[in-house]
Amino acid sequence: MAKRDKTDLLRGTLDLLILKTLQLEPLHGVAIADRIKQVTSGTFQVQAGSLFPALHRLEADDLIIGDWIITDGRRTKSYALTSSGKRRLAAETKQWERVVAAMTQVLRTT
């Protein structure tokens, strides 16, 4: 994929992407980044320098919970949504849908 096809994340969208990604199943950090890249067809490529501070912030805010597990002989931290995280995901999804609808209206105006 050409570098120009990659898009920078808007402020606040990384948290929403992480919460949505964890909605299906618990994942470790690299798997979260891989899933976001896959689902967005490479448009969003989350770097470790952005991902791990976001995971720590979401965990501190009790929106996700991390649990150390052994995977393929390696110790990794797997993250899952908390009840608060599920509620935040629902609220942020509604807000994002409102923003998209408003932007669509603006862009379609002639």
Secondary structure, DSSP 8 states (H G I E B T S, - for coil): --GGG-----TTHHHHHHHHHHTTS-EEHHHHHHHHHHHTTTS----HHHHHHHHHHHHHTTSEEEEEEEETTEEEEEEEE-HHHHHHHHHHHHHHHHHHHHHHHHHH--
